Amino acid sequence: MTPTSTSEITYPLPEDDNTEGFLSVALGNPETRPVDTNWSFDTARDSGDYGLSDSQCDAAFPQLYTELQRAVAYTHTGGNITIDDVDISWKDGGLVRAMIYNRELYIIEAKYHEGSLDIIRAFALLGSIHRAITAFDGPIPNIEFTFSVEDIANLEDPGKWPLWALARPHDKEEQWVMPDFGFWAWDTTLVGSYEQVRQGIAQQEPSILEKKPQAVWRGANLAQFNPIRQDLLDHTRDKEWADVHEVVWEKEHNEQSNQFIKIVDHCDYLFLIQTE
């Protein structure tokens, strides 16, 4: 066993460590992960099964590994990720440094902004990671990693930190895109957990003839990141065919406001607008 050390922890790598072999399996090398042609993904049956086999994942989601493969290839151009790369001392909040060791998930260090959603998002992401660990019956290497809980990671620092991020600008090639915290849950009754949203839509969505003949959109006006949102608000203002409003999260509990509608209730409308 080869020891791996930092100033904070010392732990061994897995027995028979074979990083290249693991990446080959984990990232969908067709030579090592044959597709089971006798099985097909059924949403009603399989959508809640987080322990699908490798071949089942390949059959159901053939492009699942594209972004991971891109991140691996980019990382290899500059060498492997080091202990310094997972350091989070450079930022005041919005980051978690964690470790998977012997299939257990550990928090090494966390930084959060007071009064923000950092902690809530961090717990949601950790919940998703833990669920993935317990559902997967294949080999999982002992690793350290750092993830960001912010919508767009590392805007203020020019350094190239290999963060696990919720979204990646094109020029941040060093970042690894991970599933959004929303796939676990939002801490608001307007959204709730991902499974609750799916169940609500299945139970409540009206037929197409019963839907409101309007285009609907709700979202924060993050004009500095996406000017299309402000353009949308400008062009739909006072239009009968549009139910478009900016969301100001500080007013979430204002029952008189028409800004907020539940995710499930978006399906009451004939047209949904996407600005991303």
C-alpha positions in Angstrom: 0.0 0.0 0.0 1.3 3.4 -0.9 0.8 6.0 1.8 -0.7 9.4 0.9 0.0 12.2 3.5 -1.0 15.8 4.2 -0.3 18.0 7.1 -3.8 17.1 8.5 -4.3 13.4 7.6 -2.5 10.3 6.5 -4.3 7.5 4.8 -3.5 4.5 2.5 -4.6 4.2 -1.0 -6.9 1.2 -1.8 -5.4 -2.3 -2.2 -4.3 -3.0 -5.8 -4.7 0.7 -6.6 -5.1 1.1 -10.3 -6.1 4.7 -11.1 -6.1 4.3 -14.9 -8.1 1.1 -14.6 -10.6 2.7 -12.3 -11.0 5.7 -14.6 -11.5 3.4 -17.5 -14.3 1.6 -15.7 -15.8 4.7 -14.1 -15.8 6.8 -17.2 -17.4 4.4 -19.5 -14.7 2.8 -21.6 -16.7 0.7 -24.1 -14.1 -2.1 -24.0 -14.4 -2.6 -20.3 -18.1 -1.8 -19.8 -20.2 -3.8 -22.3 -23.8 -2.7 -22.6 -26.5 -5.1 -21.6 -28.7 -5.3 -24.7 -31.4 -7.2 -22.9 -32.2 -4.3 -20.6 -33.7 -0.8 -21.2 -34.4 2.0 -18.9 -38.0 2.4 -17.7 -38.7 5.7 -16.0 -41.5 4.4 -13.8 -39.5 1.4 -12.7 -36.0 2.6 -12.6 -36.0 6.4 -11.9 -35.5 5.9 -8.2 -32.9 3.2 -8.5 -29.5 4.8 -7.7 -27.7 1.5 -7.8 -28.0 0.8 -11.5 -25.1 -1.4 -12.8 -22.4 -0.1 -15.1 -24.0 -1.6 -18.2 -27.4 -0.3 -17.3 -26.0 3.3 -16.9 -24.4 3.0 -20.3 -27.6 1.8 -21.9 -29.8 4.5 -20.2 -27.4 7.5 -20.3 -24.8 6.9 -23.1 -23.5 10.5 -22.9 -23.3 10.6 -19.0 -19.5 10.6 -18.9 -18.7 13.3 -21.5 -18.0 16.1 -19.1 -16.0 13.8 -16.7 -13.9 12.5 -19.6 -13.2 16.1 -20.6 -12.1 17.0 -17.0 -9.9 14.0 -16.8 -8.2 14.7 -20.1 -7.6 18.4 -19.1 -6.2 17.4 -15.7 -3.8 15.0 -17.2 -2.3 17.8 -19.4 -0.9 19.4 -16.2 -0.3 16.3 -14.1 -2.4 14.8 -11.3 -4.3 16.7 -8.7 -2.2 17.5 -5.6 -2.9 18.2 -2.0 -2.3 21.9 -2.7 -5.1 21.8 -5.3 -7.7 20.8 -2.8 -6.8 23.6 -0.3 -9.6 26.0 0.5 -7.7 28.7 2.5 -7.9 31.1 -0.4 -11.6 31.7 -0.1 -13.9 33.0 2.6 -16.9 30.8 2.0 -18.8 28.6 -0.3 -16.4 25.7 -0.3 -16.2 22.2 1.3 -13.1 20.0 1.5 -14.1 16.4 1.9 -12.8 12.9 1.7 -14.0 9.4 0.8 -12.1 6.8 2.8 -13.1 3.1 2.9 -16.5 4.0 1.4 -17.2 6.6 4.2 -17.7 10.3 3.6 -15.8 12.8 5.8 -15.8 16.6 6.0 -12.3 17.9 6.5 -13.0 21.6 6.3 -15.9 23.9 5.4 -16.1 27.6 4.7 -19.4 29.4 4.5 -20.8 32.9 4.4 -22.9 33.9 7.3 -26.6 34.3 6.5 -26.2 32.5 3.2 -27.5 29.2 1.8 -24.0 27.7 1.9 -24.6 25.2 4.7 -27.9 24.1 3.4 -26.5 23.5 -0.1 -23.5 21.7 1.3 -25.6 19.3 3.3 -27.7 18.6 0.2 -24.6 17.9 -1.9 -23.1 15.7 0.8 -26.3 13.8 1.0 -26.2 13.1 -2.8 -22.6 12.0 -2.6 -23.3 9.7 0.3 -26.3 8.2 -1.5 -24.1 7.5 -4.5 -21.4 5.8 -2.4 -23.9 3.5 -0.7 -25.8 2.7 -3.9 -22.7 1.8 -6.0 -21.4 -1.7 -5.4 -18.2 -1.3 -7.4 -14.7 -0.1 -6.2 -14.5 3.4 -4.9 -11.0 4.9 -4.4 -9.9 6.8 -1.3 -9.8 10.5 -2.5 -9.8 14.0 -1.2 -11.8 16.7 -3.2 -13.2 20.2 -2.9 -16.6 21.3 -4.0 -18.3 24.7 -4.4 -21.8 25.3 -3.3 -22.2 28.6 -5.3 -24.1 28.9 -8.6 -20.8 29.9 -10.3 -17.6 28.8 -8.6 -14.5 30.8 -8.2 -15.4 34.1 -9.9 -13.1 36.3 -7.9 -9.9 34.2 -7.9 -7.8 33.8 -11.0 -6.2 30.6 -9.8 -7.0 27.3 -11.5 -8.6 25.3 -8.7 -9.9 21.8 -9.7 -13.2 22.3 -7.9 -16.3 20.2 -8.2 -18.7 22.8 -9.4 -22.5 23.2 -10.0 -21.8 24.9 -13.3 -18.6 25.7 -15.3 -17.9 28.7 -17.5 -16.2 27.6 -20.7 -12.8 29.1 -19.7 -12.8 27.2 -16.4 -11.6 24.0 -17.9 -10.0 22.8 -14.6 -13.4 22.5 -12.9 -15.4 19.2 -12.6 -19.2 19.6 -13.1 -21.2 17.7 -10.5 -25.0 17.2 -10.1 -26.9 20.2 -8.7 -27.8 20.3 -5.0 -31.4 20.5 -6.2 -31.3 16.8 -7.1 -31.3 16.2 -3.4 -33.6 19.0 -2.2 -34.1 22.8 -1.9 -34.8 24.2 1.5 -38.1 25.7 0.5 -41.6 24.5 0.0 -41.7 26.2 -3.4 -39.4 23.5 -4.6 -38.7 20.7 -2.1 -36.9 17.5 -3.1 -36.4 16.3 -6.6 -38.5 13.2 -6.0 -41.3 15.3 -4.6 -41.3 17.5 -7.7 -41.5 14.5 -10.0 -44.3 12.9 -8.0 -46.2 16.2 -7.8 -46.0 16.7 -11.6 -47.2 13.1 -12.2 -50.2 13.7 -9.9 -51.2 17.2 -10.8 -50.2 18.2 -14.3 -53.3 19.1 -16.3 -53.9 17.9 -19.9 -52.5 20.2 -22.6 -56.0 21.5 -23.4 -56.4 22.6 -19.7 -53.1 24.4 -19.5 -53.0 28.2 -19.3 -52.2 29.7 -22.8 -49.3 31.7 -21.5 -45.5 31.6 -21.4 -44.2 31.3 -17.8 -40.8 32.0 -16.2 -39.5 32.7 -12.7 -35.9 33.4 -11.7 -33.5 35.7 -10.0 -32.4 38.6 -12.3 -28.7 37.7 -12.4 -28.0 40.2 -15.2 -24.3 40.2 -14.5 -24.1 36.5 -15.3 -26.9 36.2 -17.9 -28.2 39.4 -19.5 -30.9 37.4 -21.3 -32.9 37.4 -18.1 -33.2 41.1 -18.1 -34.1 41.1 -21.8 -36.8 38.6 -21.1 -38.3 40.7 -18.3 -38.2 43.8 -20.5 -39.9 42.2 -23.5 -42.6 40.4 -21.6 -43.6 43.2 -19.2 -47.4 43.8 -19.3 -47.9 41.2 -22.0 -51.1 39.2 -21.7 -49.5 36.1 -23.2 -46.7 36.1 -20.5 -46.6 35.3 -16.8 -43.0 36.3 -16.3 -41.6 37.7 -13.0 -38.3 38.2 -11.3 -37.9 36.2 -8.0 -36.4 38.1 -5.0 -35.7 35.4 -2.5 -35.8 37.7 0.4 -39.5 38.1 -0.2 -40.2 34.4 -0.5 -42.7 34.3 2.4 -44.7 37.3 1.2 -48.0 35.6 0.5 -49.3 38.6 -1.4 -46.5 38.4 -4.0 -47.2 36.8 -7.4 -43.5 36.3 -7.9 -43.5 32.8 -6.5 -45.1 29.7 -7.9 -44.1 26.2 -7.0 -42.1 24.2 -9.5 -45.0 21.8 -9.9 -47.3 24.6 -10.8 -45.1 25.6 -13.7 -46.8 22.7 -15.5 -50.1 24.5 -15.4 -48.8 26.7 -18.3 -48.6 25.8 -22.0 -45.2 27.3 -22.5 -42.1 27.2 -20.2 -39.3 29.7 -20.9 -35.6 28.6 -20.4 -33.0 31.4 -20.3 -29.8 29.3 -19.8 
